[in-house]
């Protein structure tokens, strides 16, 4: 089972280390972690995706709420969220596979953002599942480098709720 934690924290040095230390000390798993400033420069927003049994995931939320630097914790499941992940992938290409790569990009909504005579850098921003599926299409192509952001997520919109 996976749970997404949307955590507002004070934007100070060492806060990320304290939160990561909470997971490390208790042997909780972090599947994905993304951190960025909010519109208020004194507050950062962490999106943490963690997996485990329901008891463990409930304990994670309780421990996060105990941290002094934590302002607010919201939790939701993957079904209750709109989530996206960004991946940049650099691949070798040649005349034989160039068209296939371009067709895969077109089908999946990916963009070729840089090219040389033999290298191509592709960007895709989609759900984590579709990003992984897109990556699977490159198993027969020589991958030079992959960079992924981790999951970003917000709860799905419901009328009457902020």
PELIN-V828114 format. One record per residue. N is the residue number from 1. RES is the residue in one letter. SS is DSSP state (helix for helix, strand for strand, loop for the rest). PHI is phi in radians with two decimals (none if undefined). OMEGA is omega in degrees with one decimal (* if undefined). Layout:
N:RES:SS:PHI:OMEGA
N:RES:SS:PHI:OMEGA
This chain:
1:X:loop:none:178.8
2:X:strand:-2.01:175.8
3:X:strand:-2.39:178.0
4:X:strand:-1.86:178.0
5:X:strand:-1.92:174.4
6:X:strand:-1.76:-169.8
7:X:strand:-2.12:172.5
8:X:strand:-1.61:-177.6
9:X:strand:-2.30:174.2
10:X:strand:-1.19:-177.4
11:X:loop:-1.48:180.0
12:X:loop:-2.38:177.3
13:X:loop:-1.07:175.0
14:X:loop:1.66:-177.6
15:X:helix:-1.15:178.3
16:X:helix:-1.03:179.3
17:X:helix:-1.08:179.5
18:X:helix:-1.14:179.9
19:X:helix:-1.17:178.3
20:X:helix:-1.10:178.4
21:X:helix:-1.11:176.3
22:X:helix:-1.02:179.4
23:X:helix:-1.18:-177.1
24:X:helix:-1.13:-176.8
25:X:helix:-1.07:-176.7
26:X:loop:-1.75:179.7
27:X:loop:1.01:173.3
28:X:loop:-1.49:-178.8
29:X:strand:-1.65:171.1
30:X:strand:-1.85:177.4
31:X:strand:-1.42:-177.4
32:X:strand:-2.73:179.0
33:X:strand:-2.54:176.4
34:X:strand:-2.34:-177.5
35:X:strand:-2.35:175.6
36:X:strand:-2.77:177.1
37:X:strand:-1.18:173.1
38:X:loop:-1.74:176.9
39:X:loop:-1.15:174.3
40:X:loop:-1.71:-174.8
41:X:loop:-1.16:178.3
42:X:loop:-1.60:-177.2
43:X:strand:-2.20:173.3
44:X:strand:-1.96:180.0
45:X:strand:-2.03:176.5
46:X:strand:-1.84:169.7
47:X:strand:-1.98:-178.5
48:X:strand:-2.05:174.2
49:X:strand:-1.88:-178.1
50:X:strand:-2.32:179.2
51:X:strand:-2.19:179.6
52:X:loop:2.82:177.6
53:X:loop:-1.36:-173.7
54:X:helix:-1.07:178.2
55:X:helix:-1.12:178.8
56:X:helix:-1.11:-177.8
57:X:helix:-1.14:176.5
58:X:helix:-1.18:178.7
59:X:helix:-1.13:177.4
60:X:helix:-1.00:-179.4
61:X:helix:-1.05:179.3
62:X:helix:-1.07:-179.4
63:X:helix:-1.18:177.5
64:X:helix:-1.08:-179.0
65:X:helix:-1.14:-180.0
66:X:helix:-1.41:-177.1
67:X:loop:-1.17:-178.1
68:X:loop:-1.13:-177.5
69:X:loop:-1.38:-178.7
70:X:strand:-1.48:-179.9
71:X:strand:-1.57:-176.0
72:X:strand:-2.72:176.6
73:X:strand:-2.17:171.1
74:X:strand:-2.08:176.8
75:X:strand:-2.18:175.9
76:X:strand:-2.78:179.3
77:X:loop:-1.58:178.5
78:X:helix:-1.05:179.6
79:X:helix:-1.19:-177.4
80:X:helix:-1.61:-172.3
81:X:strand:-2.16:164.8
82:X:strand:-1.77:-175.7
83:X:strand:-2.25:178.8
84:X:strand:-2.48:175.6
85:X:strand:-2.44:177.1
86:X:strand:-1.87:175.4
87:X:strand:-2.31:169.0
88:X:strand:-1.94:-179.1
89:X:strand:-2.31:178.0
90:X:strand:-1.86:-176.4
91:X:strand:-2.27:168.7
92:X:strand:-1.40:175.2
93:X:loop:-2.36:175.4
94:X:loop:-2.50:-178.1
95:X:loop:-1.08:-177.1
96:X:loop:-1.29:-175.3
97:X:loop:-1.95:-176.8
98:X:helix:-1.03:-178.4
99:X:helix:-1.11:178.7
100:X:helix:-1.07:179.0
101:X:helix:-1.07:-178.7
102:X:helix:-1.13:177.3
103:X:helix:-1.16:177.0
104:X:helix:-1.04:178.0
105:X:helix:-1.07:-179.2
106:X:helix:-1.10:-179.0
107:X:helix:-1.10:-174.2
108:X:helix:-1.59:-179.9
109:X:loop:1.35:177.6
110:X:loop:-1.54:-179.1
111:X:strand:-2.19:172.2
112:X:strand:-1.49:-173.6
113:X:strand:-1.91:178.1
114:X:strand:-2.78:179.7
115:X:strand:-2.55:167.8
116:X:loop:-2.25:-178.8
117:X:loop:-1.14:-177.4
118:X:loop:-2.34:-179.1
119:X:strand:-2.11:-179.9
120:X:strand:-2.41:174.6
121:X:strand:-1.91:-174.4
122:X:strand:-2.11:177.8
123:X:strand:-2.09:172.6
124:X:strand:-2.41:175.2
125:X:strand:-2.22:-175.4
126:X:strand:-2.82:176.8
127:X:loop:-1.14:179.1
128:X:helix:-0.97:179.9
129:X:helix:-1.16:-179.7
130:X:helix:-1.23:175.9
131:X:helix:-1.12:177.2
132:X:helix:-1.13:178.1
133:X:helix:-1.10:177.3
134:X:helix:-1.08:178.7
135:X:helix:-1.06:178.8
136:X:helix:-1.06:-179.8
137:X:loop:-1.23:-178.6
138:X:loop:-1.79:-178.4
139:X:loop:-1.08:-178.0
140:X:loop:-1.64:-179.0
141:X:loop:-1.90:-179.4
142:X:loop:-1.29:178.5
143:X:strand:-1.52:179.8
144:X:strand:-1.61:-175.4
145:X:strand:-2.78:177.2
146:X:strand:-2.33:173.3
147:X:strand:-2.32:178.8
148:X:strand:-2.19:-176.6
149:X:loop:-1.42:-165.6
150:X:loop:1.65:-173.8
151:X:loop:-1.38:167.4
152:X:strand:-1.93:-175.4
153:X:strand:-2.64:170.1
154:X:strand:-2.38:176.8
155:X:strand:-1.10:177.3
156:X:loop:-1.10:-178.8
157:X:loop:-1.24:173.8
158:X:loop:-2.32:179.6
159:X:loop:-1.02:177.1
160:X:loop:1.50:-179.7
161:X:loop:-2.10:178.8
162:X:loop:-1.56:*
